[in-house]
Amino acid sequence: MKNCPKCKSEVDDHFELCWNCNYSFFDKRVLELHELTKVETEKEIDCLRCKIPMKYSGEFKFHEGSRAGIFGSVFEIFQNRESFDLYHCPKCRKVEFFIP
C-alpha cells in the first residue's frame, strides 16, 4: 500500500490513480474529470496516397460466416470475431483498418 500525497488516503501499489481525489502517481498531479474520460483511440494518421489526415470513423466489429436461420445466434458462438478501428480519407475515399 502507498499513501496519496494529496489526500493521504491508502492506495494499492498497482493503482496509478488515487480513488479519493484522482491524484495521478504517474503525472504527479490531480487529474480533472475531462482528462479521466479522454478517449485515446483516435490517432493522427495521414493517407498514404493524398498525404492528408484521415478521419476516424469508429470501432467496427466483424465476424466470419453468416447467420444460419433460426439458430443463427446460437451458431455465432463458434464464429471468429474481430474488431478494428476504421479510418477513411475524405479526398480519395481510401479506407484503412487498424487493430485497436
C-alpha positions in Angstrom: 0.0 0.0 0.0 1.0 3.6 -0.7 -0.3 6.9 0.6 -1.6 9.6 -1.7 0.5 12.8 -1.2 -2.6 15.0 -1.8 -5.3 13.5 0.5 -3.3 10.9 2.5 -5.6 8.0 1.5 -4.2 4.5 1.2 -4.0 3.2 -2.3 -3.0 -0.3 -3.6 0.5 -0.4 -5.1 -0.7 -1.4 -8.5 -3.0 1.6 -9.0 -1.8 4.7 -10.8 -4.7 6.9 -9.6 -6.0 7.7 -6.1 -9.5 6.5 -5.6 -10.4 9.5 -3.4 -9.0 12.6 -5.1 -7.9 11.5 -8.6 -4.3 12.1 -7.9 -2.1 10.6 -10.6 1.0 9.0 -9.3 2.4 8.9 -12.8 1.8 12.6 -13.6 2.3 13.8 -10.0 -0.8 15.9 -10.0 -4.6 15.7 -9.6 -6.4 15.0 -12.9 -9.5 16.8 -13.9 -12.7 15.0 -15.0 -12.2 15.7 -18.7 -8.7 14.2 -18.6 -10.1 11.0 -17.0 -12.7 10.5 -19.7 -10.4 11.3 -22.6 -10.7 8.7 -25.5 -7.3 7.5 -26.6 -8.5 5.6 -29.7 -8.2 8.4 -32.2 -4.8 8.7 -33.8 -3.4 11.1 -36.3 -2.9 9.1 -39.5 -2.1 10.5 -42.9 -3.5 9.0 -46.1 -0.7 7.1 -48.0 -2.0 8.4 -51.3 -3.1 12.0 -50.6 -0.9 12.8 -47.6 -3.8 14.5 -45.8 -5.1 13.5 -42.3 -7.6 10.6 -42.3 -10.9 10.8 -40.4 -11.6 8.4 -37.6 -14.9 6.6 -38.2 -15.1 4.5 -35.1 -14.5 0.9 -34.0 -16.3 -1.7 -36.0 -16.8 -5.4 -35.1 -16.8 -8.1 -37.8 -17.5 -11.8 -37.7 -16.9 -14.7 -40.2 -19.7 -16.6 -41.8 -23.4 -15.8 -41.9 -26.5 -16.5 -39.8 -27.9 -19.9 -40.1 -31.7 -19.4 -39.9 -33.5 -19.7 -36.6 -30.3 -20.9 -34.8 -28.2 -18.0 -36.1 -27.4 -16.5 -32.7 -26.5 -20.0 -31.3 -24.1 -20.8 -34.1 -22.4 -17.4 -33.9 -20.7 -18.6 -30.6 -18.3 -20.7 -32.8 -17.5 -17.9 -35.3 -14.4 -15.8 -35.2 -15.0 -12.2 -34.2 -12.6 -9.3 -34.7 -12.8 -5.6 -34.0 -10.9 -2.8 -35.9 -10.6 1.0 -35.8 -11.7 2.3 -39.2 -10.2 5.4 -40.8 -11.2 7.0 -44.1 -9.6 9.6 -46.4 -12.0 12.5 -47.2 -10.3 13.1 -50.5 -9.7 9.8 -52.2 -12.1 7.8 -50.0 -9.5 5.1 -49.2 -10.4 3.1 -46.1 -7.8 1.6 -43.6 -8.3 -0.8 -40.7 -6.2 -0.8 -37.6 -6.2 -3.2 -34.6 -7.4 -1.3 -31.5 
